[in-house]
Amino acid sequence: MLLNLLNKIPDHRRPQGRQFWLWHIIYFSILSILSGSTSYREIATFIEVHFDILKENFSLKWKKTPKYWCIRNALIWIKSEDLEPIFREYSKFLVSLENTKWVDHLAIDGKVLRWSYDNLNDEKSIQVLSWFLNSKLILAHDFINEKTNEIPIAQNLFKELWIKWVVITLDALHTQKKLLN
């Protein structure tokens, strides 16, 4: 399912130079990061180590594995605006597979991304508002603009909320009349 959804992401590489499908590179990068990889070289090593298994399970026609610079060139042009709807759709799919009793608690919390402050350009840290379902699944997340806070972002995400009859926990900062309307 996720591989089919990743197929919707536009590939910004030139058609002549494409040896590897973008959705395979993204999917294998996700698997690699979940296994502890933190760099393009480690992603390339993960694919190389598991090449036979990946080739068999995903019917790959690859004769060789992508190098780290090939993975970097494929991933660097992906926009978060293209990726976020895919993961939201996949989250809906995962929740639909589960029993409705599983969906009982939704936590909404904003966090600052570690090491995102840029001293050189005097840019503030990046903040993200995330929706966690039963502390097991991230339903959605959105970046918080430095000129605002998490309240308007949470209000916009509430309009998109598709889960009903769930206990929602928020920070005290969200206890405002406008949010309840």
C-alpha positions as a Markdown table, in Angstrom:
| # | Residue | x | y | z |
|---|---|---|---|---|
| 1 | Met | 0.0 | 0.0 | 0.0 |
| 2 | Leu | 2.7 | 2.5 | 1.0 |
| 3 | Leu | 4.7 | 1.7 | -2.1 |
| 4 | Asn | 1.7 | 2.5 | -4.3 |
| 5 | Leu | 1.1 | 5.8 | -2.5 |
| 6 | Leu | 4.8 | 6.7 | -2.9 |
| 7 | Asn | 4.4 | 6.2 | -6.6 |
| 8 | Lys | 2.4 | 9.4 | -6.7 |
| 9 | Ile | 5.3 | 11.6 | -5.7 |
| 10 | Pro | 6.7 | 13.5 | -8.7 |
| 11 | Asp | 10.1 | 12.6 | -9.8 |
| 12 | His | 12.1 | 15.7 | -10.6 |
| 13 | Arg | 15.1 | 13.9 | -12.1 |
| 14 | Arg | 15.7 | 13.9 | -15.9 |
| 15 | Pro | 14.2 | 10.8 | -17.5 |
| 16 | Gln | 17.4 | 9.9 | -19.3 |
| 17 | Gly | 19.4 | 9.4 | -16.0 |
| 18 | Arg | 16.8 | 7.4 | -14.1 |
| 19 | Gln | 18.1 | 3.9 | -13.4 |
| 20 | Phe | 16.1 | 3.4 | -10.2 |
| 21 | Trp | 12.5 | 4.2 | -9.5 |
| 22 | Leu | 12.0 | 7.1 | -7.0 |
| 23 | Trp | 9.4 | 5.2 | -4.9 |
| 24 | His | 11.8 | 2.3 | -4.4 |
| 25 | Ile | 14.5 | 4.7 | -3.3 |
| 26 | Ile | 12.1 | 6.4 | -0.9 |
| 27 | Tyr | 10.7 | 3.2 | 0.5 |
| 28 | Phe | 14.2 | 1.6 | 1.0 |
| 29 | Ser | 15.4 | 4.8 | 2.6 |
| 30 | Ile | 12.5 | 4.6 | 5.1 |
| 31 | Leu | 13.4 | 1.0 | 5.9 |
| 32 | Ser | 17.0 | 2.0 | 6.3 |
| 33 | Ile | 16.2 | 5.0 | 8.6 |
| 34 | Leu | 14.0 | 2.8 | 10.7 |
| 35 | Ser | 17.0 | 0.4 | 11.0 |
| 36 | Gly | 19.1 | 3.2 | 12.3 |
| 37 | Ser | 20.7 | 4.8 | 9.3 |
| 38 | Thr | 21.5 | 8.5 | 9.6 |
| 39 | Ser | 23.2 | 9.4 | 6.3 |
| 40 | Tyr | 23.0 | 8.8 | 2.5 |
| 41 | Arg | 26.0 | 6.5 | 2.7 |
| 42 | Glu | 24.3 | 4.4 | 5.4 |
| 43 | Ile | 21.2 | 4.2 | 3.3 |
| 44 | Ala | 23.3 | 3.0 | 0.3 |
| 45 | Thr | 25.0 | 0.4 | 2.6 |
| 46 | Phe | 21.6 | -0.8 | 3.9 |
| 47 | Ile | 20.4 | -1.3 | 0.3 |
| 48 | Glu | 23.6 | -3.1 | -0.7 |
| 49 | Val | 23.6 | -5.4 | 2.3 |
| 50 | His | 19.9 | -6.3 | 1.8 |
| 51 | Phe | 20.0 | -6.2 | -2.0 |
| 52 | Asp | 19.1 | -9.9 | -2.6 |
| 53 | Ile | 16.1 | -9.8 | -0.2 |
| 54 | Leu | 14.9 | -6.5 | -1.7 |
| 55 | Lys | 15.3 | -7.7 | -5.2 |
| 56 | Glu | 13.3 | -10.8 | -4.6 |
| 57 | Asn | 10.5 | -9.2 | -2.5 |
| 58 | Phe | 10.0 | -6.2 | -4.8 |
| 59 | Ser | 10.7 | -7.8 | -8.1 |
| 60 | Leu | 13.5 | -5.4 | -8.9 |
| 61 | Lys | 15.3 | -5.5 | -12.2 |
| 62 | Trp | 18.3 | -3.7 | -10.8 |
| 63 | Lys | 21.7 | -5.1 | -11.8 |
| 64 | Lys | 23.5 | -3.0 | -9.1 |
| 65 | Thr | 22.6 | -1.0 | -6.1 |
| 66 | Pro | 22.3 | 2.8 | -6.2 |
| 67 | Lys | 25.3 | 4.8 | -4.8 |
| 68 | Tyr | 24.9 | 7.2 | -2.0 |
| 69 | Trp | 25.1 | 10.3 | -4.4 |
| 70 | Cys | 22.3 | 8.7 | -6.5 |
| 71 | Ile | 20.1 | 8.3 | -3.5 |
| 72 | Arg | 20.9 | 11.9 | -2.4 |
| 73 | Asn | 20.1 | 13.3 | -5.9 |
| 74 | Ala | 16.7 | 11.4 | -5.9 |
| 75 | Leu | 15.7 | 12.4 | -2.3 |
| 76 | Ile | 16.9 | 16.0 | -2.2 |
| 77 | Trp | 14.2 | 17.3 | -4.6 |
| 78 | Ile | 11.3 | 15.7 | -2.7 |
| 79 | Lys | 9.1 | 18.4 | -1.1 |
| 80 | Ser | 7.4 | 17.9 | 2.2 |
| 81 | Glu | 4.2 | 19.2 | 0.6 |
| 82 | Asp | 4.3 | 16.2 | -1.7 |
| 83 | Leu | 5.2 | 13.7 | 1.0 |
| 84 | Glu | 2.8 | 14.7 | 3.9 |
| 85 | Pro | -0.5 | 13.9 | 2.1 |
| 86 | Ile | 0.9 | 10.4 | 1.2 |
| 87 | Phe | 1.7 | 9.6 | 4.8 |
| 88 | Arg | -1.7 | 11.0 | 6.0 |
| 89 | Glu | -3.5 | 8.8 | 3.5 |
| 90 | Tyr | -1.4 | 5.8 | 4.7 |
| 91 | Ser | -2.2 | 6.6 | 8.3 |
| 92 | Lys | -5.9 | 6.5 | 7.4 |
| 93 | Phe | -5.4 | 3.1 | 5.8 |
| 94 | Leu | -3.6 | 1.8 | 8.9 |
| 95 | Val | -6.4 | 3.0 | 11.2 |
| 96 | Ser | -9.0 | 1.5 | 8.9 |
| 97 | Leu | -7.3 | -1.9 | 9.3 |
| 98 | Glu | -7.6 | -1.9 | 13.1 |
| 99 | Asn | -10.6 | -2.4 | 15.2 |
| 100 | Thr | -12.4 | 0.8 | 16.1 |
| 101 | Lys | -11.7 | 0.2 | 19.8 |
| 102 | Trp | -8.1 | 0.8 | 19.0 |
| 103 | Val | -8.8 | 4.5 | 18.2 |
| 104 | Asp | -9.5 | 6.0 | 21.6 |
| 105 | His | -6.8 | 8.7 | 22.3 |
| 106 | Leu | -5.3 | 11.5 | 20.2 |
| 107 | Ala | -2.5 | 13.6 | 21.5 |
| 108 | Ile | -1.5 | 16.9 | 19.9 |
| 109 | Asp | 1.8 | 18.4 | 20.7 |
| 110 | Gly | 4.3 | 20.8 | 19.3 |
| 111 | Lys | 8.0 | 20.1 | 19.4 |
| 112 | Val | 11.2 | 21.9 | 18.4 |
| 113 | Leu | 13.4 | 19.9 | 16.1 |
| 114 | Arg | 16.8 | 19.2 | 17.6 |
| 115 | Trp | 19.8 | 21.0 | 16.0 |
| 116 | Ser | 17.5 | 23.0 | 13.7 |
| 117 | Tyr | 18.7 | 26.5 | 14.9 |
| 118 | Asp | 21.0 | 28.2 | 12.3 |
| 119 | Asn | 23.5 | 30.4 | 14.1 |
| 120 | Leu | 25.1 | 31.5 | 10.8 |
| 121 | Asn | 21.9 | 32.9 | 9.3 |
| 122 | Asp | 20.3 | 33.7 | 12.7 |
| 123 | Glu | 17.3 | 31.6 | 11.9 |
| 124 | Lys | 15.0 | 30.2 | 14.6 |
| 125 | Ser | 14.6 | 26.5 | 15.3 |
| 126 | Ile | 12.0 | 24.6 | 13.3 |
| 127 | Gln | 8.8 | 23.7 | 15.2 |
| 128 | Val | 6.5 | 20.9 | 14.3 |
| 129 | Leu | 3.0 | 20.1 | 15.5 |
| 130 | Ser | 2.2 | 16.4 | 15.5 |
| 131 | Trp | -0.9 | 14.3 | 16.0 |
| 132 | Phe | -0.3 | 11.0 | 17.8 |
| 133 | Leu | -2.9 | 8.3 | 17.9 |
| 134 | Asn | -2.6 | 6.2 | 21.0 |
| 135 | Ser | 1.1 | 7.1 | 21.1 |
| 136 | Lys | 1.7 | 4.5 | 18.4 |
| 137 | Leu | 0.9 | 6.2 | 15.1 |
| 138 | Ile | 1.6 | 9.7 | 13.8 |
| 139 | Leu | -1.5 | 10.8 | 11.9 |
| 140 | Ala | -0.3 | 14.1 | 10.7 |
| 141 | His | 2.3 | 16.8 | 11.4 |
| 142 | Asp | 2.7 | 20.3 | 10.2 |
| 143 | Phe | 5.4 | 22.9 | 10.4 |
| 144 | Ile | 4.8 | 25.9 | 12.7 |
| 145 | Asn | 5.7 | 29.2 | 11.0 |
| 146 | Glu | 8.1 | 31.3 | 13.1 |
| 147 | Lys | 5.6 | 34.3 | 13.1 |
| 148 | Thr | 2.9 | 32.2 | 14.7 |
| 149 | Asn | 2.4 | 29.5 | 17.3 |
| 150 | Glu | 0.8 | 26.1 | 17.3 |
| 151 | Ile | -2.8 | 27.3 | 17.9 |
| 152 | Pro | -3.7 | 28.2 | 14.3 |
| 153 | Ile | -1.9 | 25.1 | 13.0 |
| 154 | Ala | -3.9 | 22.9 | 15.3 |
| 155 | Gln | -7.2 | 24.7 | 14.3 |
| 156 | Asn | -6.5 | 24.0 | 10.7 |
| 157 | Leu | -5.7 | 20.3 | 11.4 |
| 158 | Phe | -8.9 | 20.0 | 13.4 |
| 159 | Lys | -10.8 | 20.8 | 10.2 |
| 160 | Glu | -9.2 | 17.8 | 8.5 |
| 161 | Leu | -9.7 | 15.4 | 11.5 |
| 162 | Trp | -11.5 | 12.3 | 10.2 |
| 163 | Ile | -11.6 | 10.3 | 13.4 |
| 164 | Lys | -14.7 | 10.7 | 15.6 |
| 165 | Trp | -15.4 | 9.9 | 19.2 |
| 166 | Val | -11.9 | 10.1 | 20.5 |
| 167 | Val | -10.3 | 11.7 | 23.6 |
| 168 | Ile | -8.0 | 14.5 | 22.5 |
| 169 | Thr | -5.2 | 15.9 | 24.7 |
| 170 | Leu | -3.6 | 19.2 | 24.1 |
| 171 | Asp | -1.3 | 21.6 | 25.9 |
| 172 | Ala | -3.0 | 24.3 | 28.1 |
| 173 | Leu | -2.1 | 26.8 | 25.5 |
| 174 | His | -5.0 | 25.5 | 23.4 |
| 175 | Thr | -7.7 | 26.2 | 26.0 |
| 176 | Gln | -9.2 | 29.2 | 24.2 |
| 177 | Lys | -12.8 | 30.1 | 23.2 |
| 178 | Lys | -11.9 | 30.4 | 19.5 |
| 179 | Leu | -10.6 | 26.8 | 19.4 |
| 180 | Leu | -13.9 | 25.5 | 20.8 |
| 181 | Asn | -16.1 | 27.1 | 18.2 |
